[in-house]
């Protein structure tokens, strides 16, 4: 079995390069990965299991172009694709089964509520997704597909985990289906003290699916609920990182989060035409105790997404046209007891889009798409304010095969990001800050190579942003920070990843990303920022892997990840004389399988490196340069898993 970054390469599909049977939903309909020119990366459930990763952010951190950081002490790490720094969450769109879970707040998507055992595959579209899904996809889109029952399936799995910091976990799942009806249920519980004091976590998840397999297509009802209790240790000063890095700066702070999702969806075939619709509802309730009081947030979103796929021929070209609409309404209310704040917000989005893909006999694939979206935002604090905007996205992509092993691709497009509620409200101190939508002109060119046992991809990209939305802290203002539309900015980068078999039992892989994130021009708060680096973007990120399968039952892999130095959060002026230190992590994973039983041992951060992935300049405490969230040292996890059935 071949591996890339600790996972078999067979399911890492790039354009034409997909293992047999691999499908993607890159145009919101399932189709073979080779039918899209966008260059989709697919990670399957088997790769996730073999990697030894514990969470979805861990899986993504080993992918080229991703930076994953802890900026709160929460297991919901920040996901940043292609170098957006502190706004990585708002520029990397996260979906579950094609439905948005990226928040309309300055918080990460609730990935902790998705148990790894329920994931069928992960699809990654770099610098893509704005036409089909809308706001927040400038960096790219991550679509997590969960597992459901298949006709005539009888399968079950149970797993248990134990490890460092009193970690205990258990999960169980079952899929039962006849020719016409299927039922899937999964449940999981995790408890751990975690590395820091006052950072104990209890996470409970349950998910299920009811499916009717009709002659023209399935009808399914999917539901999930996640519940989390978490201590919030707070950041450590530079001195505390040396004296007591595991200590709790805020020993009494805590958070709770409940997230519920329900989706009713179907895809029906009428001849060669496919019609699909999803109706979704999601509720998110959170409470944090910080600054001596409670912060209660309730959010609800309801959406409807009808679409149709029409295949037809134009001369010698095979054509596939997707037409669709999206409508959703998001409601939010927030009470902060520590300073008597109450605010509500509502946002309604209505969008139309199309994507047309043509495949020519010359093995040329061309895709063109566009989206127009009307956004109506209302915010009520001490008074009510409203903003209505129309935003647009476009994409033109091409892939050309060069012989059997090589292909080239290119794409250009326009994407956008809407300001989230935390970026526009005043918290009762004056008028709301109704920012303009962020827009970006995106481009990418690349080349790909594949043959049995080897593969490689090289891509160069650039995004030129106008009105980028970012919080500018006290480093640039004498009185307070604020969310602003920045002067023009730019992301430019190069990505390479590849792997090759070394004999019958070994495989080596390598990945590298070079990213420049900078201000193109402009001044604000009296500071010229032309050419300045944007904080929290490592210029260099690299990794290597080595996998060994000495026998059919054994799999051993080692994964090295290097993250280069980066500017501290808050250092938009680039005036601080230091950068966040680089760090290198080594993870080792070994698995033994016999029949239905798999035993796995994972050691993370083998060399016991002391590091942090997030830190912010400290403007208020004399003698302290920054505050940081220290990451865990060496961690051991043991997992036993039993899998039964015909899947």
NORZI-V437376 format. One record per residue. N is the residue number from 1. SS is DSSP state (hx for helix, st for strand, lp for the rest). D_FIRST is the distance of its C-alpha to the first C-alpha in Angstrom with 2 decimals. Layout:
# NORZI-V437376
N | SS | D_FIRST
N | SS | D_FIRST
This chain:
# NORZI-V437376
1 | lp | 0.00
2 | lp | 3.80
3 | lp | 6.59
4 | st | 10.25
5 | lp | 12.85
6 | lp | 10.73
7 | st | 8.92
8 | lp | 6.09
9 | hx | 8.23
10 | hx | 8.36
11 | hx | 11.23
12 | lp | 12.98
13 | lp | 15.57
14 | st | 18.33
15 | lp | 21.12
16 | lp | 20.20
17 | st | 16.56
18 | lp | 15.08
19 | lp | 12.50
20 | lp | 14.69
21 | lp | 16.64
22 | lp | 16.28
23 | st | 19.85
24 | st | 21.78
25 | lp | 25.35
26 | lp | 26.35
27 | lp | 29.76
28 | lp | 30.13
29 | lp | 29.15
30 | lp | 25.75
31 | st | 24.65
32 | st | 21.69
33 | hx | 20.53
34 | hx | 21.71
35 | hx | 25.26
36 | lp | 25.98
37 | lp | 26.81
38 | lp | 26.42
39 | lp | 22.88
40 | lp | 21.30
41 | st | 18.23
42 | st | 16.42
43 | st | 14.45
44 | st | 13.51
45 | hx | 14.22
46 | hx | 10.72
47 | hx | 10.17
48 | hx | 13.66
49 | hx | 13.21
50 | hx | 10.32
51 | hx | 12.48
52 | lp | 15.38
53 | lp | 17.81
54 | lp | 21.04
55 | lp | 22.56
56 | hx | 22.14
57 | hx | 23.91
58 | hx | 21.43
59 | hx | 18.52
60 | hx | 20.70
61 | hx | 21.91
62 | lp | 18.62
63 | lp | 18.92
64 | lp | 21.00
65 | lp | 24.63
66 | st | 24.85
67 | st | 27.22
68 | st | 27.43
69 | st | 30.62
70 | lp | 32.65
71 | lp | 36.19
72 | lp | 37.59
73 | lp | 36.02
74 | lp | 34.40
75 | lp | 30.78
76 | lp | 30.97
77 | lp | 30.11
78 | st | 31.26
79 | st | 28.70
80 | st | 29.77
81 | st | 28.14
82 | lp | 29.63
83 | lp | 32.32
84 | lp | 34.95
85 | hx | 35.63
86 | hx | 37.51
87 | hx | 37.44
88 | hx | 33.65
89 | hx | 33.70
90 | hx | 36.28
91 | hx | 34.52
92 | st | 30.96
93 | st | 31.18
94 | st | 29.19
95 | st | 29.03
96 | st | 27.99
97 | lp | 27.60
98 | lp | 29.55
99 | st | 32.34
100 | st | 33.42
101 | lp | 33.20
102 | lp | 34.11
103 | lp | 37.52
104 | lp | 40.90
105 | lp | 41.59
106 | lp | 40.56
107 | lp | 37.87
108 | lp | 34.07
109 | lp | 32.41
110 | lp | 32.03
111 | hx | 28.26
112 | hx | 28.88
113 | hx | 30.08
114 | lp | 26.65
115 | lp | 24.57
116 | hx | 20.83
117 | hx | 20.48
118 | hx | 22.35
119 | st | 20.25
120 | st | 18.58
121 | st | 17.62
122 | st | 19.26
123 | st | 20.72
124 | st | 22.10
125 | st | 24.94
126 | st | 26.27
127 | lp | 30.07
128 | lp | 30.18
129 | lp | 31.31
130 | hx | 35.06
131 | hx | 36.16
132 | hx | 34.36
133 | hx | 34.61
134 | lp | 37.43
135 | lp | 38.15
136 | lp | 35.93
137 | lp | 33.13
138 | lp | 34.21
139 | lp | 31.23
140 | st | 28.93
141 | st | 27.80
142 | st | 25.17
143 | st | 24.94
144 | st | 23.42
145 | st | 22.92
146 | st | 23.42
147 | lp | 22.37
148 | lp | 25.15
149 | lp | 25.89
150 | lp | 25.16
151 | lp | 27.69
152 | lp | 27.81
153 | lp | 25.22
154 | st | 25.66
155 | st | 23.24
156 | st | 23.70
157 | st | 22.09
158 | st | 23.75
159 | st | 22.75
160 | st | 24.78
161 | st | 24.53
162 | st | 26.87
163 | st | 27.21
164 | lp | 29.47
165 | lp | 32.61
166 | lp | 33.09
167 | st | 30.09
168 | st | 29.78
169 | st | 27.82
170 | st | 27.33
171 | st | 26.02
172 | st | 26.21
173 | st | 25.61
174 | st | 26.49
175 | st | 26.33
176 | st | 28.89
177 | st | 29.82
178 | lp | 32.04
179 | lp | 32.27
180 | lp | 34.43
181 | st | 33.93
182 | st | 31.11
183 | st | 31.20
184 | st | 28.61
185 | st | 29.47
186 | st | 27.71
187 | st | 29.35
188 | st | 28.47
189 | st | 30.57
190 | st | 30.05
191 | st | 32.72
192 | st | 32.73
193 | lp | 35.47
194 | lp | 33.33
195 | lp | 34.05
196 | lp | 37.46
197 | lp | 40.58
198 | lp | 41.55
199 | lp | 37.99
200 | lp | 37.22
201 | st | 35.08
202 | st | 35.04
203 | st | 32.82
204 | st | 32.99
205 | st | 31.26
206 | st | 31.65
207 | st | 30.38
208 | st | 30.83
209 | st | 31.00
210 | st | 33.37
211 | st | 32.63
212 | st | 34.76
213 | st | 33.06
214 | lp | 35.89
215 | lp | 36.27
216 | lp | 36.20
217 | lp | 33.57
218 | st | 32.79
219 | st | 35.03
220 | st | 33.50
221 | st | 34.91
222 | st | 32.57
223 | st | 33.86
224 | st | 32.77
225 | st | 34.66
226 | st | 33.88
227 | st | 36.36
228 | st | 36.30
229 | st | 38.71
230 | st | 38.31
231 | st | 40.48
232 | lp | 41.04
233 | lp | 41.60
234 | lp | 42.50
235 | lp | 42.05
236 | st | 43.18
237 | st | 45.60
238 | hx | 44.97
239 | hx | 47.13
240 | hx | 45.41
241 | hx | 41.98
242 | hx | 43.46
243 | hx | 45.59
244 | lp | 43.57
245 | lp | 40.36
246 | lp | 39.42
247 | lp | 42.82
248 | lp | 43.74
249 | lp | 46.03
250 | lp | 46.74
251 | lp | 46.76
252 | lp | 48.04
253 | lp | 46.01
254 | st | 43.58
255 | st | 41.93
256 | st | 41.06
257 | st | 39.13
258 | st | 38.91
259 | st | 36.94
260 | st | 37.20
261 | st | 35.66
262 | st | 36.55
263 | st | 35.54
264 | st | 36.90
265 | st | 35.25
266 | st | 34.99
267 | st | 33.91
268 | st | 36.20
269 | st | 36.20
270 | st | 39.48
271 | lp | 38.77
272 | lp | 36.41
273 | st | 37.45
274 | st | 35.50
275 | st | 37.46
276 | st | 36.05
277 | st | 37.65
278 | st | 36.69
279 | st | 39.29
280 | st | 38.23
281 | st | 39.99
282 | st | 38.91
283 | st | 40.96
284 | st | 40.38
285 | st | 42.77
286 | st | 42.67
287 | st | 45.11
288 | st | 45.18
289 | st | 47.89
290 | st | 48.56
291 | lp | 51.74
292 | lp | 53.72
293 | st | 53.12
294 | st | 50.81
295 | st | 48.98
296 | st | 48.29
297 | st | 46.33
298 | st | 45.93
299 | st | 44.06
300 | st | 43.69
301 | st | 42.22
302 | st | 42.58
303 | st | 41.21
304 | st | 41.11
305 | st | 38.81
306 | st | 39.70
307 | st | 38.10
308 | st | 37.90
309 | st | 35.69
310 | st | 37.65
311 | st | 36.03
312 | st | 38.48
313 | st | 38.99
314 | st | 41.14
315 | lp | 42.02
316 | lp | 38.85
317 | st | 36.80
318 | st | 34.80
319 | st | 35.80
320 | st | 34.52
321 | st | 36.95
322 | st | 36.27
323 | st | 39.40
324 | st | 39.49
325 | st | 41.49
326 | st | 40.84
327 | st | 43.44
328 | st | 43.19
329 | st | 45.67
330 | st | 44.91
331 | st | 47.41
332 | st | 47.57
333 | st | 50.05
334 | st | 50.20
335 | st | 52.64
336 | st | 52.86
337 | hx | 55.42
338 | hx | 55.82
339 | hx | 57.74
340 | lp | 58.70
341 | st | 56.48
342 | st | 55.65
343 | st | 54.07
344 | st | 52.62
345 | st | 50.76
346 | st | 49.79
347 | st | 47.73
348 | st | 47.56
349 | st | 45.21
350 | st | 45.67
351 | st | 43.56
352 | st | 43.17
353 | st | 40.36
354 | st | 39.03
355 | st | 36.05
356 | st | 36.29
357 | st | 33.47
358 | st | 34.32
359 | st | 32.06
360 | st | 33.86
361 | lp | 33.35
362 | lp | 32.82
363 | lp | 29.39
364 | st | 31.12
365 | st | 30.62
366 | st | 33.33
367 | st | 33.60
368 | st | 36.69
369 | st | 37.51
370 | st | 40.14
371 | st | 41.07
372 | st | 44.43
373 | st | 44.82
374 | st | 47.99
375 | st | 47.83
376 | st | 50.72
377 | st | 50.64
378 | st | 53.35
379 | st | 53.77
380 | st | 56.51
381 | lp | 57.55
382 | lp | 61.27
383 | lp | 61.49
384 | st | 59.40
385 | st | 57.83
386 | st | 56.02
387 | st | 54.02
388 | st | 52.98
389 | st | 50.76
390 | st | 49.04
391 | st | 45.80
392 | st | 43.76
393 | st | 40.28
394 | st | 39.23
395 | st | 36.22
396 | st | 35.94
397 | st | 32.55
398 | st | 31.59
399 | st | 28.52
400 | st | 28.96
401 | st | 26.45
402 | st | 27.15
403 | lp | 25.94
404 | lp | 22.49
405 | lp | 20.53
406 | st | 22.82
407 | st | 24.59
408 | st | 27.09
409 | st | 28.18
410 | st | 31.09
411 | st | 32.73
412 | st | 35.90
413 | st | 37.17
414 | st | 39.31
415 | st | 38.25
416 | st | 40.30
417 | st | 40.39
418 | lp | 43.13
419 | lp | 44.68
420 | lp | 43.80
421 | hx | 46.61
422 | hx | 46.39
423 | hx | 47.01
424 | hx | 50.17
425 | lp | 52.07
426 | lp | 54.79
427 | lp | 54.63
428 | lp | 58.35
429 | lp | 59.35
430 | lp | 60.68
431 | lp | 59.35
432 | lp | 55.70
433 | lp | 53.81
434 | lp | 52.87
435 | lp | 50.46
436 | lp | 49.60
437 | lp | 46.13
438 | st | 43.76
439 | st | 42.74
440 | st | 40.30
441 | st | 39.86
442 | st | 36.21
443 | st | 34.70
444 | st | 31.36
445 | st | 30.31
446 | st | 26.94
447 | st | 24.89
448 | st | 21.28
449 | st | 19.24
450 | st | 16.12
451 | st | 14.91
452 | lp | 11.81
453 | lp | 9.62
454 | st | 12.30
455 | st | 14.23
456 | st | 17.30
457 | st | 20.05
458 | st | 23.56
459 | st | 26.20
460 | st | 29.77
461 | st | 31.61
462 | st | 35.01
463 | st | 36.76
464 | st | 40.55
465 | st | 41.92
466 | st | 45.42
467 | lp | 46.76
468 | lp | 43.62
469 | st | 44.16
470 | st | 43.92
471 | st | 45.78
472 | st | 47.98
473 | lp | 48.92
474 | hx | 51.94
475 | hx | 50.93
476 | hx | 52.44
477 | lp | 55.25
478 | lp | 58.19
479 | lp | 58.32
480 | lp | 55.10
481 | lp | 51.78
482 | st | 51.16
483 | st | 48.65
484 | st | 49.45
485 | st | 48.51
486 | lp | 47.62
487 | lp | 48.82
488 | lp | 46.41
489 | st | 42.97
490 | st | 39.95
491 | st | 36.19
492 | st | 34.79
493 | st | 31.37
494 | st | 28.54
495 | st | 24.79
496 | st | 21.97
497 | st | 18.24
498 | st | 15.59
499 | st | 12.50
500 | st | 11.64
501 | st | 9.59
502 | st | 11.92
503 | lp | 11.85
504 | lp | 9.35
505 | lp | 8.24
506 | st | 9.05
507 | st | 8.86
508 | st | 12.10
509 | st | 13.46
510 | st | 17.08
511 | st | 19.28
512 | st | 23.05
513 | st | 25.79
514 | st | 29.49
515 | st | 31.85
516 | st | 35.64
517 | st | 37.47
518 | st | 41.21
519 | st | 44.58
520 | lp | 45.84
521 | lp | 49.47
522 | lp | 51.89
523 | st | 53.74
524 | st | 54.25
525 | lp | 56.03
526 | lp | 57.77
527 | st | 54.69
528 | st | 53.42
529 | lp | 49.62
530 | lp | 49.09
531 | lp | 45.99
532 | lp | 45.16
533 | st | 41.59
534 | lp | 40.52
535 | lp | 39.64
536 | lp | 36.26
537 | lp | 34.24
538 | lp | 32.39
539 | lp | 32.76
540 | st | 29.64
541 | st | 26.32
542 | st | 23.33
543 | st | 20.05
544 | st | 17.38
545 | st | 14.08
546 | st | 12.43
547 | st | 9.22
548 | st | 9.15
549 | lp | 7.55
550 | lp | 10.83
551 | lp | 10.57
552 | lp | 8.99
553 | lp | 11.10
554 | st | 10.53
555 | st | 8.80
556 | st | 11.21
557 | st | 11.68
558 | st | 14.96
559 | st | 16.30
560 | st | 19.70
561 | st | 21.86
562 | st | 25.29
563 | st | 27.94
564 | lp | 31.08
565 | lp | 34.66
566 | st | 36.27
567 | lp | 39.73
568 | lp | 40.85
569 | st | 41.42
570 | lp | 45.06
571 | lp | 45.33
572 | lp | 45.79
573 | lp | 48.77
574 | lp | 46.54
575 | lp | 49.41
576 | lp | 47.66
577 | lp | 47.34
578 | lp | 43.89
579 | lp | 40.41
580 | st | 37.79
581 | lp | 36.05
582 | lp | 32.56
583 | st | 29.94
584 | st | 26.59
585 | st | 24.25
586 | st | 21.58
587 | st | 19.28
588 | st | 17.20
589 | st | 15.03
590 | st | 14.02
591 | st | 12.93
592 | st | 13.65
593 | st | 13.38
594 | st | 15.73
595 | lp | 16.94
596 | lp | 18.03
597 | st | 18.10
598 | st | 15.88
599 | st | 17.46
600 | st | 16.60
601 | st | 18.61
602 | st | 18.85
603 | st | 21.39
604 | st | 22.42
605 | lp | 24.77
606 | lp | 24.34
607 | lp | 27.20
608 | lp | 29.54
609 | lp | 30.47
610 | lp | 33.48
611 | lp | 33.08
612 | st | 33.89
613 | st | 32.40
614 | st | 35.73
615 | st | 39.36
616 | st | 42.62
617 | st | 45.86
618 | lp | 48.57
619 | lp | 51.82
620 | lp | 53.96
621 | lp | 53.55
622 | lp | 55.42
623 | lp | 53.57
624 | lp | 50.06
625 | lp | 48.10
626 | st | 45.25
627 | st | 43.66
628 | st | 39.93
629 | st | 37.40
630 | st | 35.81
631 | lp | 32.13
632 | lp | 30.85
633 | lp | 30.43
634 | lp | 27.86
635 | st | 26.39
636 | st | 24.68
637 | st | 23.11
638 | st | 22.14
639 | st | 20.73
640 | st | 20.73
641 | st | 19.55
642 | st | 20.37
643 | st | 19.21
644 | st | 21.18
645 | st | 21.90
646 | lp | 20.90
647 | lp | 18.66
